[in-house]
């Protein structure tokens, strides 16, 4: 494979470099005044980032809302959506799951995503969605990396036999153990499910990603038990607590004690700004909670936290487009992280931090020796790219363009 040089670029987190040489799909050099190559590609001073990571998405749910002619849950609450889901699930086939999931994947990949972690509902004795996603993971591996979480949407114990279905899904090839302890029928069963999650992960050497405390109830504290178990097993870096909305409602005395323990365990967190802002606070009048965990405090304390899309047009969330820039924009507003120092690293929330949640940080990033996977944004600075919420002009995987588009051209430009 010929050497390629991408030049006249601005590299995220590397102000000293303006050029990159790629050979055999890997980054050979990054710097300035690099040697000429057989093919030279002018990036016209645009900003280069590692590809976007969406670390939390339900690909078996995408577009089910429109597909079945629904407009969403009447109350807009999480628990009503969960109750609606079984009737949607009855209509699924492997083919229908793959057809709709492909639409969601195209939405994301066409906007710069190359890594997706998807939670797949396995409270289904036929494993319809899991079979579909295992096929797609293999079929699309040259375009996008997909991690699969064995997720018991209806509960390990709320759904009869749910725990055993999760274990079977791990045997079939799922990459991570999921759970939903706040949906179990009583605290005791929620706690039991958390123990099961960690035990299964250790037994099968799998990652962990739990829908944890996705509620406004400050007494929902399953994150405390999850953190304690992975701390004692030294498994925190392979564990993610998704949502943790109730932690945003917790009192400071409890929260700061827990954040000290989160630092010790090195557990990861994922916040879903758009979906949880929509779902949470439904029983509040005013002041109305907005569903975020303590993103700002996590960042300040060096606790890894990433943003995710979560849903695209499903019973939980009628919107969503797979545009991670939109997720970032909403998240930094809701979390109030827009000081100059914070903006300089805000892209970490949809790139490097998500890669740490997926445990791919050793293979991910703009460094010599790593795969030449990156995106090009339609701006030259981090600040302007975020402020203008710019599009992705190109996505490169293993040194080859997945797509490349022109900047907007006008037939009749605005004249002022």
N, C-alpha and C positions, 0 to 999 in steps of 0.2 A: 504494500500500500504506500502510495506516495506521501511525502511529507507535505503538510499544509501549515501555512502561517496565517494566523488571524492577527491582524495588526490594526493600529489606530483605535484602540479600545480603552475603556476605563474599567478596571477590575475591582469588584467589591472586596473590601478588606485588604487591598493591596495597591496603595496609591503609587508605588514605585514602578509598577509594570504597565506596559502598553501593548505588549505583543505576546503571543503564545504559539508555540510550534507543537503540532500533533502528528504522531506517527503510530501506525497500527492501532488506532483507536484510543491511544493514551497520550497524556500530556507529557511532552518531552522536555520542553523548556518554557519558562515564563520570565519575562524581563523586558529589556529595551535593547534596541539595536541588534536584534537577533539575526542569524544568517538568513539569506534568501532561501526560498523553498520552491519546489516545482509549481505549487499552487499558492497564491497569496490572496487573501480575502480581506478587503477593507471594511471594517466595522464602523467607520465614519464617526469615531469618537463616542460611540454608545456604551452604555453600562452593561458589563458582563457579570452575571451571577451564576452560581451553581443552580441546577434546576429546582423549581418549586417542589415542595413535598407536601402532600395532603395526608396527614397521619391518622385521619379519622373520617371515614366515608362509608355509607351503607349502599353498596353497589347493587344489592338485590332489591332495594327499595326505589331506586331512581326512576322517575317518570311513572310510577305506578298510580299517582294521583290523577294525572291527565289521561293515562291509558284506560282507567276504569271510570272516567267521567265524573270524578268527585272533585270537590272544591276544598276539602280539608275538614278537620274536626271543628264542630260548631263552637266549642268552648276555647279552642286553641291550646288546650293543655296537653302535657306529655302523657298523662295517664289515659285520657280519652283516646289519643292516637294509638297507644298500645292496645287498647280494647278493640279498636277498629281493625287492627292489622290482621287478625286471623282470617277474616272474610276475604281480604286481599290475597292472603297466602294460599287459600284453597284453589285459586285460579292459575297459580304459577306452574310453568313447565320449564325444563332445562332450556328449551329454545327461547321461550319468552323472557326468561331471566337474562340470557346472553344478549338478546336483541336490545333490551332496554339498558342493560349494563354497558353495552358498547357505546350507546349514546352518551352516557355519563362519562365514560372514559375519554371519548372524543372531546367532550366539553373541556375536560381538564387538560389533556395532553395538548390540545390546540391553543391552550393559554399558558403553557410553560411547565406543567406538572410532568415529572418523570417517575415519581415514586408515590404509590398509594397504599395505605393500609386500610383494608375494608373489613368491616364487621358483618359477618354473614349469619343470619338467623338459622340456628341448628335445632330449634325446637320444632322439628319436622322429621318424623321417622323415616321419610323417604330421602331426606337430605337433598332435595331438589336444587336449592340455590347453591349449596356447597359444591355439588357435582358440577354445576355450570361454571362456578368461579374457579375451581381447580383446572378445568379445561381452558378457561380464558387466561389464567395466569401463565400457562405454558404457551398458548398460542400467541400471546402478545409480549413475550419476554424480551424481544428485540426492540420494542417500542417503549414499554413502561414496566417498571418493577411493581409487582402486586404482592403484598403480604395479606394473609387471610386470618382473621380472628374467629375462632369458634364461639359465637355469641348466642346465649340462650335468651332471646328477646322476651319470651314469656316466663322466664325465671327457671332456675335449676330445680326449685321446689314448688313454685306456683304452678309450673307445668309438670305433670306427672312424668317422671323418668328423665327430666331435663338434664340432670347431672350426668347420667349415663350417655345421653346423646352428645354432650360436650366431649366426653372422653372418646367416644367413637369417632367424632369429627377430627380429633387430634390424630388418631390412628390413620385416618384417611388422608391426612396431609395438611391440615390447618397449621399455621405457623405460630399461633398465639392462643392463649386461653382467655376467654372473656367471661363476663358476669354482669349481673344487674341487682346487687344486694338490696337496694332501696325499694325494689318492686316485689321482693319476696313477702309472704303473707304475715310475717312477724319478724321482729328484730333477731330472734334466735335463729331463724332460718336464713336471714341475710348474713349473719355472722358465720353460720355453717357453710354457706356458699363461698365466702371469702377463704375459709380454711381449705375448701375443696379446690378452689382456683389455684392456690399456691402449691398444694400437694400434687395436683395434676401437672403443673408446670415443671416441678422438680422431677416427677416421675418420667415425663416424656421429653425433658430438656427443651421446653418451649418458652417463648416470651409471654408476658402477661399484659393485658390491656383491659381494664375493668371500667364499665359505665358505673361511676362511683358517686353517690350522693347527688344525683341530678334532680334536686328538689330544693325548694326554699326553706325547708324545715331545718333549723339549726341543730336539732337533735339527731339528725341523720349524720352519723360519724363513722361510717364504715371505712373511710380513708385512714382513720387512726389504726384500725385493726390490720388493714392491708399493709400499711407502712411498717407496723411492728413485726409482722410475719416476715416480710422481705428483708427488713433490717437484720433480723436474727439469722436469716439464711444467707445473708450477703448477696441478695438477688435484686437489690433496688435498681441498679442500672439497667436491668432487663425488664423492668416493670413500669407500667404507665397507669396513672389514674386519670381517666377522662371525665370531663365536665366539672366535678367537685363544686357544683353551684352552691351547695349549702355552706361551704367553707367561706364564701363571700358574705354569709349572714352570721357567721360565728363571732363571738365576742373576742376582743383582742387578747385577753389573758390566755384563752384556749388556743387561739390562732398562732400566737408567737411561740408558745410551747411546742406546738406541732411543727412549725416551720423549722425550729431547731432540730427536731427529729427528722424532718425531710432532708435537711442538709446532711445529716449523718447517714441516711439510707441511700441517698443519691437517686431516689425515685423520680421519674419523669411525670409531667403533667401536660394535659391537652385541654385547651379551652376552645369552645365553638361559639364565637361571638355573635354571629347573626342568628343562628338557630336558638341559642339559649336566651338571647335578648327577646326573641319572639315568644318563647314558651314560658319563661319564668315570670314570676310576679303577677300571675293571673288572678290570684286571690287578694292581692294588695290593692288598696285604694291609693293613697299617697302618704308618705314617700313610697315609690314603687321600685322594687329591686329589678335589676337588669340581667341577672343570671350569670355574671362572670365570677370566676374564682379570683383569688388575690394575685392577679398577673403581675402588677407593678412590684409588689413586695417580693414575689418569687424572683423576678429579674434582679432586684436590688441585692438579694441574698445569694445569688448564684444557683438557685434551684431551677432546673431545666423546665421550661414551659414553651409550648408551641401552639399555634392557631390551626384550626381545621374547618373545612366546609361542612361536614357532617351529613347534610341531606341536600338532595336536589329534587324538588317537586314530588314529595311523598306525603303520607298522612301526617307526619310530624311537622313538615315545613313546606309550604306551597311554593316558595321561591327557590333560589339557588341556581348558580350557573357554572360552577367549577372555576370561577375566577378568583384565584388566591389573592390578587391585589385588592379585590373588593373585601375579602375576609380581613386582610391586614388593615385596610382603611377603617372598617367598622371597629376592629379590635383595639387599635391604638386610640380611637376616640373614647370608647367605653372604658378602657383601662387608664386613660389619661396619661399616656406615655408619649409625649411629643416635645420634650425638651431637646435642644440641639444634640446633647450627648445621647439621648435615647433614640432620636431619629437616625443617627449614624449607624446604629446596629438593629433597627427595627426589622430589617429584612431577615435577620436571624430567625424570627418567629415563624417564617414560612419556608425556611431553608435549613440551616444548620441545626436548629433546635428540633425540628421535625425529624431530621436524620438521626439524631440521638435517641428520640423515642423509638424509631425503627431499628435501632442498634446497627446502623450501617455507616456510622461516622468514620470508620477506618477506611472505607472505600469511597466516601463522598467528599466532594469539595474541589476547589481549584488549586491543586497541588501537583507538582511533578510526580509522575509515576501512577497517578490515578486516571481512571477512565475520563476521556474528554467529553464529559457531559456538562452542558451549560446552556444558559439562555441569554438573549440579548434584548435589553429593554429600550424603548424609544425615548431615552433621555441620557444625559451624560453624567448626572450626579444623583446620588442617593436621595438627597432632599427633594430635588425637582421631580424625580421619578415617583416618589411617594405622594408629594403634594398634588401632582397632576393625575395620579392613578393611571400611569401610562400602560400601554399594551406591550405584549411581547412581540418583537419583530422576528425573532428566530429562535428555534430550539435545536440544539445539536446533541446528538447521542453517538458515542463512540467515534467522534470526529466527523460524522455525517449529518447533514441537515435533515431533521424530521419535517421541518417546514421553515420557509423564509418568506416574509411578506414585505411589501413596500410600505413606506410611510404614506400617510393619507395625502392624496392628491386632489386638488379642487378643479372642477370645470370652470367655476366662477368663484374666485377667491374673495373673501371679505375685504373691502377697501374702506379704511377709516383715516 
